[in-house]
Amino acid sequence: MWRSSIRLLKLTRSLSTEAPTQRVERIADELLNLDKFERHDFTVLWRLKMGLNRYGSPVAGIGPLGPASATGPAAADAKAAEAAEKTAFDIKLEKYDAAAKIKIIKEVRAFTDLGLKEAKDLVEKVPCVLKKGLTKEEANPIIDKLKELGATVVLE
């Protein structure tokens, strides 16, 4: 793993005197010449250096945006701005009318990939999160439908 990454790092350092487009082309050619295992090692190393976890979302503590830069009032302002610009929401079922239980279970099955038993168990353990990571536009029709059926639903 490290041998191929060291070779790539040496290559990028030696190319720093070339024009950017030639440099990028040479790096791309070098990446294309890697075998399957070297490509895997490279992607793991690249994600680690870029501060990405397995699924590609940023993680804290790695790279220039790690804990060293997350101090002081500027970091507090950044965290407040991040909280204000929330883009992923969760739909939480807080309570429902007992008469509408079957309809709510059917609706939960409609917007999740759950079977009948799983949806029933989920609805019965109120309060619970029904769906995670939705945008506001995706969540609003679901919430409206559940409220029509007699459920108390919150967007978190």
Secondary structure as UniProt FT lines:
FT   HELIX           2..14
FT   HELIX           15..17
FT   HELIX           20..32
FT   HELIX           36..50
FT   TURN            54..55
FT   TURN            60..61
FT   HELIX           63..65
FT   HELIX           67..69
FT   HELIX           72..84
FT   STRAND          89..96
FT   HELIX           98..100
FT   HELIX           101..111
FT   HELIX           116..124
FT   STRAND          128..134
FT   HELIX           136..149
FT   STRAND          151..155
//
